[in-house]
Amino acid sequence: MFLFFVLFCCFALSLSAEETGEYSFEQNNETDLLSPYLVPNGYNSPKRRFYVQVVTKESNGKTGYCGGSIIGSRLVLTAAHCVTKGRPAHVLVGDFTKRQPHYVDIQGSPIVHEKYRDFHHDDIAIVKLKKSVSKSLAIPLCTKSYKDSSKYHLIVAGLGRDSPSGHPDVLQEGRVRETIRSCKLDFDPKKQVCTVSSNKGPKSCSGDSGGPLFTAYKSDVKKAKCVYGIVSFGPSGCSNDGSTSVFTRVAAYYGWIKKHAK
């Protein structure tokens, strides 16, 4: 049985999203909510303006970082385990290809799924912002699972450690593929997305929790279509042996997101 670590990340959504039925730092006072590496073997991401970092203050005084996605002018989608360990303080929004984000304060307490127990169950949360950001930054939600991957890539993005000594200078991302067989063995494919990559391929890892697994057009990979999953957990040590990474399936929670995004 695999040993799993918690991943940290967040993402953006638009409630007017179209349906997509085509496809089945620990430095000083900072901490990551995962193991030590991020999207290993990934590549520098083009501008993904929907990507944000959720910053939390923990009881021990340390600062935690998770990924997230903008899904509305004042809404960020992330993993529940990202906002229950520490108190969310603010969100970093901006162009992470240049590392020049700006701070946006969080309003009230995060909305955590009522059935969340740990990262194996209903690992999803919504964070509301005090100030609005441009709606143009938001990414739509995928409302269906894919049955044909001929038109789209499945991509995971994150900004955690890419080496034992530090963080990448810019947002990293990498292409992965969904596996239903692995999910059926140990997880719930109706509520979770399982992905694998080649031995040398990218995967979600340390510092990626809460962040987006999204689809992008093969004809124009710079154009993201919708958020497909939320980074939840994966193999201990960010193994490059083709192990499974697990994400919360966004389509399964579309109704819940719409209800709480008012």
C-alpha positions as CSV (number, residue, x, y, z in Angstrom):
1,M,0.0,0.0,0.0
2,F,1.2,3.5,-0.8
3,L,2.1,6.0,1.8
4,F,0.4,9.2,1.0
5,F,1.2,12.8,1.8
6,V,-1.1,15.8,1.8
7,L,-0.8,18.3,-1.1
8,F,-1.5,22.0,-1.0
9,C,-3.0,24.2,-3.7
10,C,-6.0,26.4,-5.0
11,F,-7.9,27.4,-8.1
12,A,-10.4,29.7,-9.9
13,L,-13.9,29.1,-11.2
14,S,-16.8,30.7,-13.1
15,L,-20.3,29.7,-12.3
16,S,-21.3,30.4,-15.8
17,A,-18.9,27.7,-16.9
18,E,-19.8,25.6,-20.0
19,E,-20.1,21.9,-19.6
20,T,-17.1,19.8,-20.8
21,G,-18.4,16.4,-21.7
22,E,-15.6,15.4,-24.1
23,Y,-13.2,13.5,-21.9
24,S,-13.4,10.9,-19.5
25,F,8.5,26.8,2.1
26,E,9.9,25.3,4.9
27,Q,12.3,28.3,5.1
28,N,12.6,30.5,8.2
29,N,9.0,30.9,9.4
30,E,7.3,29.4,6.3
31,T,5.9,25.9,5.8
32,D,4.5,23.8,2.9
33,L,1.6,21.5,3.6
34,L,3.1,18.7,1.7
35,S,6.3,16.6,1.1
36,P,9.5,18.3,-0.1
37,Y,9.0,18.8,-3.9
38,L,6.5,20.5,-6.3
39,V,5.4,19.4,-9.7
40,P,8.7,17.5,-10.2
41,N,9.8,17.3,-13.8
42,G,7.4,20.0,-14.7
43,Y,8.0,23.1,-16.9
44,N,7.6,26.8,-16.6
45,S,3.9,27.7,-16.9
46,P,2.5,30.2,-19.3
47,K,0.4,32.9,-17.6
48,R,-2.3,31.1,-15.6
49,R,-4.0,34.2,-14.0
50,F,-6.6,32.0,-12.2
51,Y,-3.9,30.4,-10.0
52,V,-3.4,31.9,-6.5
53,Q,-1.7,31.0,-3.3
54,V,-3.7,30.8,-0.1
55,V,-1.6,32.0,2.9
56,T,-2.5,30.7,6.4
57,K,-1.3,31.5,9.9
58,E,-0.7,28.4,12.0
59,S,-1.0,28.2,15.8
60,N,2.8,27.7,16.1
61,G,3.3,31.0,14.4
62,K,4.4,29.6,11.1
63,T,3.0,30.7,7.7
64,G,1.6,28.0,5.4
65,Y,1.1,28.1,1.7
66,C,-1.4,26.3,-0.5
67,G,-2.6,26.6,-4.1
68,G,-6.0,27.7,-5.2
69,S,-8.1,28.8,-8.2
70,I,-10.1,32.0,-8.8
71,I,-13.7,30.9,-9.7
72,G,-15.4,34.3,-9.3
73,S,-14.6,37.9,-8.6
74,R,-14.4,37.2,-4.8
75,L,-14.2,33.4,-4.8
76,V,-11.2,31.0,-4.5
77,L,-11.5,27.2,-4.7
78,T,-9.0,25.2,-2.7
79,A,-8.7,22.0,-0.6
80,A,-10.3,21.7,2.8
81,H,-7.1,20.4,4.4
82,C,-5.4,23.7,3.3
83,V,-7.6,25.9,5.4
84,T,-8.3,23.7,8.5
85,K,-4.7,23.3,9.7
86,G,-4.2,27.1,10.0
87,R,-6.3,30.3,9.8
88,P,-6.5,31.7,6.3
89,A,-5.1,35.2,6.2
90,H,-4.9,36.4,2.6
91,V,-4.5,35.2,-1.0
92,L,-1.6,36.0,-3.3
93,V,-3.0,37.0,-6.7
94,G,-0.9,37.9,-9.8
95,D,1.3,36.8,-12.5
96,F,3.3,33.9,-11.0
97,T,5.5,33.8,-14.1
98,K,7.2,36.9,-12.8
99,R,6.7,36.3,-9.1
100,Q,5.0,39.7,-8.6
101,P,1.7,38.8,-6.8
102,H,-0.3,41.2,-4.6
103,Y,-2.1,40.5,-1.4
104,V,-5.9,40.3,-1.1
105,D,-7.4,39.8,2.4
106,I,-9.8,37.0,3.1
107,Q,-13.4,37.7,4.3
108,G,-14.7,35.7,7.3
109,S,-14.1,32.0,7.7
110,P,-13.5,29.6,4.8
111,I,-16.5,27.4,3.8
112,V,-15.4,23.8,4.3
113,H,-17.4,20.9,3.0
114,E,-19.7,19.7,5.9
115,K,-18.6,16.0,5.4
116,Y,-14.9,16.7,5.3
117,R,-13.0,14.5,7.7
118,D,-9.5,14.3,6.2
119,F,-8.0,14.6,2.7
120,H,-9.5,11.2,1.7
121,H,-13.0,12.5,2.1
122,D,-14.7,15.6,0.5
123,D,-11.4,17.6,0.5
124,I,-12.9,20.9,-0.8
125,A,-13.3,24.4,0.5
126,I,-14.2,27.9,-0.7
127,V,-12.4,31.1,0.4
128,K,-14.1,34.5,0.0
129,L,-12.1,37.6,-0.7
130,K,-12.7,41.1,0.9
131,K,-12.0,42.9,-2.3
132,S,-13.1,41.8,-5.8
133,V,-10.6,40.8,-8.5
134,S,-11.3,41.0,-12.2
135,K,-13.8,38.3,-13.4
136,S,-11.5,37.8,-16.4
137,L,-9.1,36.0,-14.0
138,A,-11.6,33.3,-13.2
139,I,-11.5,29.8,-14.7
140,P,-14.7,27.9,-15.4
141,L,-15.6,24.7,-13.5
142,C,-15.6,21.4,-15.4
143,T,-19.1,20.0,-14.9
144,K,-18.6,16.6,-16.4
145,S,-15.8,14.0,-16.6
146,Y,-14.0,13.5,-19.9
147,K,-14.6,10.5,-22.2
148,D,-12.3,11.5,-25.0
149,S,-8.9,13.1,-24.4
150,S,-8.2,13.7,-28.1
151,K,-9.0,17.5,-27.8
152,Y,-7.5,18.3,-24.4
153,H,-4.5,18.0,-22.2
154,L,-4.9,17.4,-18.4
155,I,-2.5,19.7,-16.6
156,V,-1.5,20.1,-12.9
157,A,0.0,23.4,-11.8
158,G,1.8,24.4,-8.5
159,L,4.3,26.6,-6.8
160,G,6.0,24.5,-4.1
161,R,9.5,23.2,-3.8
162,D,11.1,21.8,-7.0
163,S,14.3,20.8,-5.1
164,P,15.5,20.1,-1.6
165,S,17.0,23.6,-1.4
166,G,14.2,25.9,-2.5
167,H,11.2,27.0,-4.6
168,P,11.0,27.5,-8.3
169,D,11.2,31.1,-9.6
170,V,7.9,30.8,-11.6
171,L,4.7,28.7,-11.6
172,Q,5.4,25.1,-12.7
173,E,3.0,22.8,-14.5
174,G,3.0,19.4,-16.2
175,R,0.7,17.1,-18.2
176,V,-0.7,14.0,-16.6
177,R,-3.3,11.4,-17.6
178,E,-6.3,10.1,-15.7
179,T,-6.5,6.5,-14.6
180,I,-9.9,5.0,-13.6
181,R,-8.4,1.5,-12.8
182,S,-6.1,2.8,-10.1
183,C,-8.9,4.9,-8.6
184,K,-11.3,2.0,-8.3
185,L,-8.9,-0.1,-6.2
186,D,-8.4,2.3,-3.3
187,F,-10.5,5.5,-3.9
188,D,-13.8,6.8,-5.2
189,P,-13.7,7.7,-8.9
190,K,-17.1,9.4,-8.6
191,K,-15.6,12.0,-6.2
192,Q,-11.9,11.7,-6.9
193,V,-9.7,12.0,-10.0
194,C,-6.6,9.7,-10.1
195,T,-3.7,10.6,-12.4
196,V,-0.4,9.0,-13.3
197,S,2.6,10.2,-15.3
198,S,5.6,8.4,-16.7
199,N,8.6,7.6,-14.4
200,K,10.2,10.9,-15.4
201,G,7.0,12.8,-15.9
202,P,5.4,15.6,-13.7
203,K,3.1,15.0,-10.8
204,S,1.7,17.0,-8.0
205,C,3.9,17.2,-4.9
206,S,5.0,19.4,-2.0
207,G,3.4,22.8,-2.0
208,D,0.8,21.9,-4.6
209,S,-2.2,21.1,-2.3
210,G,-5.4,22.9,-3.1
211,G,-4.1,23.9,-6.6
212,P,-5.7,23.1,-9.9
213,L,-5.8,20.1,-12.2
214,F,-7.2,21.7,-15.3
215,T,-7.9,21.0,-19.0
216,A,-6.3,22.9,-21.8
217,Y,-6.8,22.8,-25.6
218,K,-4.2,20.7,-27.4
219,S,-4.5,23.1,-30.3
220,D,-3.5,26.0,-27.9
221,V,-2.1,24.7,-24.6
222,K,-1.9,28.3,-23.3
223,K,-5.7,28.4,-23.2
224,A,-7.1,26.7,-20.1
225,K,-10.7,25.4,-20.5
226,C,-11.9,24.5,-17.0
227,V,-10.8,23.2,-13.5
228,Y,-11.1,19.5,-13.4
229,G,-9.7,18.7,-10.0
230,I,-8.2,20.1,-6.8
231,V,-4.9,18.7,-5.6
232,S,-5.5,16.6,-2.6
233,F,-2.7,13.9,-1.9
234,G,-0.2,11.6,-3.5
235,P,2.6,9.1,-2.9
236,S,5.0,9.8,-0.1
237,G,8.2,11.4,-1.2
238,C,6.7,12.6,-4.6
239,S,7.8,9.3,-6.1
240,N,8.6,9.2,-9.8
241,D,7.7,5.5,-10.2
242,G,4.4,6.1,-11.9
243,S,2.4,6.2,-8.6
244,T,-1.0,7.7,-8.4
245,S,-1.8,11.3,-7.4
246,V,-5.3,12.0,-6.2
247,F,-7.5,15.1,-6.7
248,T,-11.0,16.1,-5.6
249,R,-13.3,15.8,-8.7
250,V,-14.8,19.2,-9.3
251,A,-17.8,18.0,-11.3
252,A,-19.0,15.9,-8.4
253,Y,-19.2,19.1,-6.2
254,Y,-20.6,21.5,-8.8
255,G,-23.9,21.8,-6.9
256,W,-22.2,22.3,-3.6
257,I,-19.9,25.0,-5.0
258,K,-22.8,26.8,-6.7
259,K,-24.8,26.8,-3.4
260,H,-22.0,28.3,-1.3
261,A,-20.7,30.7,-3.9
262,K,-23.5,33.2,-3.5
